[in-house]
């Protein structure tokens, strides 16, 4: 087991990412991944308590099972349908369970409804996390190599990426 992802990269060429959907845990031990990214698949997260959210439950299971180290779990967090209170509760739960890496996403609003919590863009979520939790979480963000589909220009998209 590696102490950190950086340690794994330095001592071993078998570095790879393992992306896990919240419903699959069976083959984690046999993979011996350097880190695990737990994806967010929840249409109405505000209807659940944080400890009931599948992605958060799986990330907690991974950290507590010693299958990977606490610094080796990346929890995806989509802000669609979440209020500031929801995000605060989710991240407090993540922090209590030693999850410290967050992939902050706006997420796709497939239903076409308004964003409940004021997180119209991923940068809003990132700023909220920093304001509420300081530097506790390492925050990852998404970028589009060819530019975001909603961007007015590639240059504008780069500006927004740097903001995040």
C-alpha positions in Angstrom: 0.0 0.0 0.0 1.3 3.5 -0.9 1.4 6.3 1.7 0.4 8.8 -0.9 -0.3 8.9 -4.7 3.0 10.9 -5.1 4.9 8.1 -3.3 3.3 5.6 -5.6 4.4 7.5 -8.7 8.0 7.8 -7.5 8.5 4.1 -6.6 6.3 2.2 -9.0 5.3 2.5 -12.7 2.0 0.7 -12.1 0.1 3.9 -11.4 -3.4 4.0 -12.6 -6.8 5.5 -11.7 -9.7 3.4 -10.6 -13.1 5.0 -11.1 -15.8 3.4 -9.1 -19.5 3.8 -9.5 -21.2 3.8 -6.1 -22.8 0.4 -6.7 -19.5 -1.5 -7.3 -17.1 -2.6 -4.6 -16.4 -6.3 -5.4 -13.1 -6.1 -7.2 -11.4 -3.3 -5.3 -9.0 -5.4 -3.4 -7.7 -7.3 -6.5 -7.1 -4.1 -8.4 -4.6 -2.6 -5.9 -5.2 0.9 -7.4 -3.1 3.8 -6.3 -6.2 5.9 -5.8 -9.9 5.6 -6.3 -12.3 8.2 -7.8 -15.9 7.7 -6.5 -18.4 9.1 -9.0 -21.5 11.1 -8.1 -24.7 9.5 -9.4 -27.6 11.1 -7.6 -30.5 13.0 -9.1 -32.1 14.2 -5.9 -29.3 14.3 -3.2 -31.2 16.7 -1.0 -33.8 14.0 -0.3 -31.1 11.9 1.5 -29.0 12.5 4.6 -25.3 12.7 3.9 -24.5 9.3 5.3 -27.2 7.8 2.9 -25.6 9.3 -0.3 -24.1 6.3 -2.2 -21.0 8.0 -3.4 -20.2 9.3 0.1 -20.9 5.9 1.7 -18.6 4.2 -0.8 -15.8 6.8 -0.3 -16.1 6.3 3.5 -16.1 2.5 3.1 -12.9 2.8 1.0 -11.1 5.0 3.5 -12.2 3.0 6.6 -11.5 -0.4 4.9 -7.8 0.3 4.5 -8.1 -0.8 0.9 -6.7 2.6 -0.1 -5.3 5.4 2.1 -7.4 8.4 3.1 -5.4 10.6 0.7 -6.1 8.1 -2.1 -9.9 8.6 -2.4 -11.3 11.3 -4.7 -15.0 12.0 -4.0 -16.8 13.6 -7.0 -19.3 16.2 -5.9 -21.9 17.6 -8.3 -23.7 20.6 -7.1 -26.8 20.1 -9.2 -29.8 20.2 -6.8 -27.7 21.1 -3.8 -28.1 24.1 -1.5 -25.2 25.5 0.5 -26.6 23.7 3.6 -26.6 20.4 1.7 -23.0 20.8 0.5 -21.9 21.9 4.0 -23.5 18.7 5.5 -22.0 16.5 2.8 -18.5 17.9 3.3 -18.7 17.9 7.1 -19.6 14.2 6.8 -16.7 13.7 4.4 -14.3 15.5 6.7 -15.5 13.4 9.7 -14.7 10.3 7.7 -11.2 11.5 6.7 -12.1 12.1 3.0 -10.0 15.0 1.9 -10.0 15.1 -1.9 -13.0 16.5 -3.7 -13.7 16.7 -7.5 -15.9 19.8 -7.6 -18.4 19.8 -10.5 -21.3 21.8 -11.5 -22.8 18.8 -13.1 -25.3 18.5 -15.9 -28.7 19.8 -15.1 -30.6 17.4 -17.3 -34.0 18.2 -15.9 -33.7 21.8 -16.9 -34.6 23.0 -13.5 -33.0 26.0 -11.7 -29.9 25.4 -9.6 -31.3 25.2 -6.1 -28.3 26.3 -4.2 -26.7 29.1 -6.1 -24.0 26.9 -7.6 -24.6 27.9 -11.2 -21.0 27.2 -12.0 -18.3 24.9 -10.6 -16.3 28.0 -9.5 -19.2 28.9 -7.1 -18.9 25.5 -5.5 -15.1 25.8 -5.2 -15.3 29.2 -3.6 -18.0 28.0 -1.2 -15.8 25.0 -0.2 -12.8 27.2 0.4 -14.8 29.7 2.4 -16.4 27.1 4.6 -13.5 24.6 4.9 -10.3 26.5 4.2 -7.6 24.3 2.9 -8.8 21.0 4.4 -9.9 19.7 1.1 -7.8 19.3 -2.0 -10.1 20.4 -4.7 -9.9 19.1 -8.3 -11.9 20.7 -11.1 -12.7 19.7 -14.7 -11.4 21.4 -17.8 -12.4 20.8 -21.5 -9.4 20.4 -23.9 -11.5 21.8 -26.7 -13.4 24.3 -24.6 -16.6 24.0 -22.6 -19.7 23.6 -24.9 -21.3 26.6 -23.2 -18.2 28.9 -23.5 -18.4 31.9 -25.8 -14.7 31.3 -26.8 -11.7 29.1 -26.0 -10.0 32.1 -24.3 -13.0 32.8 -22.1 -13.1 29.1 -21.2 -9.5 29.3 -20.1 -10.3 32.3 -17.9 -13.1 30.4 -16.2 -10.9 27.3 -15.8 -8.2 29.5 -14.0 -10.9 31.0 -11.8 -11.7 27.5 -10.5 
